[in-house]
Amino acid sequence: MSKVFVINTDKQPLNPIHSAQARQLLRNGKAAVFRRFPFTIILKESRPDFSVSPLRLKIDPGAKHTGIALINDTTGEVVFAAELKHRGFAIRDALTSRRQLRRFRRTRKTRYRQPRFLNRTRCLGWLTPSLQSRIENIKTWIKKLRQFAPIGAISQELGVLGTCYAKLFFLNPKILVI
């Protein structure tokens, strides 16, 4: 799992290599550090002997954390693994404190102030800010990894069982949710 991302002189992703091989390239001056996290090296001269085989990006989304793994399908080895921590609950708390401040303003004696509610409409694909943050976080990391790794396929685990179904399932285990 200690693989190093490699990009060629045209900044096209190549197959990740072992860290010892990356150290050797850096020591011989054939590569330079391009990025620290995820650790990526850039080759100083184009080398045709570096092969490119597509990797599979696997995503396991969750409410608090999302697991991301890059897997080589031919060998089955894990090239890169990471766990993203989402800000969903911090966003929720910030919105709650903002709502409390608004309510405090409303209780002041401002007789002639126009009421400020029902003046915003939500667009068709609106999501809650915490969920929007989670989606954007995952999309950002996919975009970053596509720059440094030859990703051929993306797999995502879909959470079918929601909280309302879980409550029903625990009350009556004979219910099958499809």
MOCORZI-V212410 format. One record per pair of residues at least 12 apart in sequence whose ideal C-beta (glycine too) atoms are under 10 Angstrom apart, sorted by the first residue. I is the first residue (numbers start at 1). J is the second residue. D is the distance in whole Angstrom. If there is no record, write none. Layout:
BEGIN
I/J/D + I/J/D
END
This chain:
BEGIN
1/69/9 + 1/70/10 + 1/77/8 + 1/78/5 + 1/79/7 + 1/80/8 + 1/81/6 + 2/16/10 + 2/18/7 + 2/19/5 + 2/20/9 + 2/22/10 + 2/39/9 + 2/79/10 + 2/80/10 + 3/15/9 + 3/16/4 + 3/17/7 + 3/18/7 + 3/19/7 + 3/21/10 + 3/22/9 + 3/38/9 + 3/39/9 + 3/70/8 + 3/72/9 + 3/77/8 + 3/78/9 + 3/79/5 + 3/80/6 + 3/149/9 + 4/16/6 + 4/17/6 + 4/18/7 + 4/19/5 + 4/20/9 + 4/21/8 + 4/22/4 + 4/23/9 + 4/25/9 + 4/26/9 + 4/31/9 + 4/33/10 + 4/38/9 + 4/39/5 + 4/40/7 + 4/41/6 + 4/79/10 + 4/80/10 + 4/148/10 + 5/17/9 + 5/22/9 + 5/34/8 + 5/35/8 + 5/38/6 + 5/39/7 + 5/40/4 + 5/41/7 + 5/42/10 + 5/70/9 + 5/79/9 + 5/80/8 + 5/145/9 + 5/147/9 + 5/148/4 + 5/149/6 + 5/150/10 + 6/21/9 + 6/22/7 + 6/25/8 + 6/31/8 + 6/34/9 + 6/40/7 + 6/41/6 + 6/42/8 + 6/43/7 + 6/47/10 + 6/50/7 + 6/52/10 + 6/148/8 + 6/149/9 + 6/150/10 + 7/31/10 + 7/34/6 + 7/35/9 + 7/40/6 + 7/41/8 + 7/42/5 + 7/43/7 + 7/147/8 + 7/148/6 + 7/149/9 + 8/42/8 + 8/43/5 + 8/44/10 + 8/45/9 + 8/46/6 + 8/47/8 + 8/48/10 + 8/50/7 + 8/52/9 + 9/42/7 + 9/43/6 + 9/44/7 + 9/45/7 + 9/46/5 + 9/47/9 + 10/42/10 + 10/43/10 + 10/46/8 + 11/34/8 + 11/42/7 + 11/147/8 + 11/148/9 + 12/46/10 + 12/52/8 + 12/147/10 + 12/150/8 + 13/40/9 + 13/52/8 + 13/55/9 + 13/145/9 + 13/146/8 + 13/147/7 + 13/148/5 + 13/149/5 + 13/150/5 + 13/151/8 + 14/41/10 + 14/43/8 + 14/47/9 + 14/50/5 + 14/51/8 + 14/52/6 + 14/53/10 + 14/148/9 + 14/149/9 + 14/150/7 + 15/50/7 + 15/51/6 + 15/52/6 + 15/53/6 + 15/54/10 + 15/55/8 + 15/72/8 + 15/79/9 + 15/149/8 + 15/150/7 + 16/38/9 + 16/39/10 + 16/40/9 + 16/55/8 + 16/70/8 + 16/72/8 + 16/77/10 + 16/79/5 + 16/80/7 + 16/148/8 + 16/149/6 + 16/150/9 + 17/31/10 + 17/41/8 + 17/50/8 + 17/79/10 + 19/39/8 + 21/41/10 + 22/39/8 + 22/40/9 + 22/41/6 + 23/41/10 + 25/41/7 + 25/43/7 + 25/44/9 + 25/47/10 + 26/41/7 + 28/44/10 + 29/44/7 + 30/43/7 + 30/44/6 + 30/45/7 + 30/47/8 + 31/43/5 + 31/44/6 + 31/45/9 + 31/47/10 + 32/44/6 + 34/147/10 + 34/148/8 + 35/144/9 + 35/147/9 + 35/148/7 + 37/82/10 + 37/144/10 + 38/70/9 + 38/80/6 + 38/82/8 + 38/141/10 + 38/144/8 + 38/145/7 + 38/147/10 + 38/148/6 + 38/149/9 + 39/80/10 + 39/148/9 + 40/144/10 + 40/147/9 + 40/148/5 + 40/149/9 + 41/148/10 + 51/150/10 + 52/150/5 + 52/152/10 + 53/72/7 + 53/73/8 + 53/74/6 + 53/75/9 + 53/150/7 + 53/152/8 + 54/72/9 + 54/73/8 + 54/74/9 + 54/149/9 + 54/150/5 + 54/151/7 + 54/152/2 + 54/153/7 + 55/69/10 + 55/70/5 + 55/71/7 + 55/72/6 + 55/73/7 + 55/74/10 + 55/79/6 + 55/80/9 + 55/145/9 + 55/149/6 + 55/150/6 + 55/151/6 + 55/152/6 + 55/153/8 + 56/69/9 + 56/70/7 + 56/71/5 + 56/72/8 + 56/73/5 + 56/79/10 + 56/151/7 + 56/152/7 + 56/153/5 + 56/154/7 + 56/155/6 + 57/69/8 + 57/70/6 + 57/71/8 + 57/79/10 + 57/80/9 + 57/141/9 + 57/142/7 + 57/145/6 + 57/146/8 + 57/149/8 + 57/151/5 + 57/152/9 + 57/153/7 + 57/154/5 + 57/155/7 + 57/156/9 + 58/70/8 + 58/71/6 + 58/78/9 + 58/81/9 + 58/153/9 + 58/154/8 + 58/155/5 + 58/156/8 + 58/157/8 + 59/84/9 + 59/138/6 + 59/141/9 + 59/142/8 + 59/154/7 + 59/155/7 + 59/156/4 + 59/157/7 + 60/83/9 + 60/155/9 + 60/156/8 + 60/157/5 + 60/159/9 + 61/84/9 + 61/86/9 + 61/134/7 + 61/135/9 + 61/137/10 + 61/138/7 + 61/156/7 + 61/157/7 + 61/158/9 + 61/159/7 + 62/83/9 + 62/84/9 + 62/86/8 + 62/134/9 + 62/157/9 + 62/159/8 + 63/86/7 + 63/88/7 + 63/89/9 + 63/130/9 + 63/131/10 + 63/134/8 + 63/159/9 + 63/163/10 + 64/83/10 + 64/84/10 + 64/85/7 + 64/86/6 + 64/87/10 + 64/88/7 + 64/89/7 + 64/134/10 + 65/83/5 + 65/84/6 + 65/85/6 + 65/86/7 + 66/82/9 + 66/83/7 + 66/84/4 + 66/85/8 + 66/86/7 + 66/134/7 + 66/137/7 + 66/138/6 + 66/141/8 + 66/156/10 + 66/157/10 + 67/81/7 + 67/82/8 + 67/83/6 + 67/84/8 + 67/157/9 + 68/80/8 + 68/81/7 + 68/82/5 + 68/83/7 + 68/84/7 + 68/138/8 + 68/141/6 + 68/142/8 + 68/145/8 + 69/81/5 + 69/82/8 + 69/83/10 + 69/155/9 + 70/82/9 + 70/145/7 + 70/148/10 + 70/149/6 + 70/150/10 + 70/151/7 + 71/153/10 + 71/155/9 + 73/152/8 + 73/153/8 + 79/149/7 + 80/145/7 + 80/148/9 + 80/149/7 + 82/141/7 + 82/145/9 + 84/134/9 + 84/137/6 + 84/138/7 + 84/140/9 + 84/141/6 + 85/137/9 + 86/130/8 + 86/131/9 + 86/133/7 + 86/134/5 + 86/135/10 + 86/137/6 + 86/138/9 + 87/129/10 + 87/130/8 + 87/133/6 + 87/134/8 + 87/137/8 + 88/128/9 + 88/129/9 + 88/130/4 + 88/131/7 + 88/132/10 + 88/133/6 + 88/134/6 + 88/137/9 + 89/130/7 + 90/130/9 + 90/133/9 + 91/128/9 + 91/129/5 + 91/130/5 + 91/131/9 + 91/132/9 + 91/133/6 + 91/134/9 + 92/128/8 + 92/129/8 + 92/130/5 + 92/133/10 + 93/130/10 + 94/129/9 + 94/130/10 + 95/128/9 + 95/129/6 + 95/130/8 + 102/116/8 + 102/117/9 + 138/156/9 + 142/154/7 + 142/156/10 + 160/177/7 + 160/178/8 + 161/177/6 + 162/177/9 + 164/177/10 + 165/177/5
END
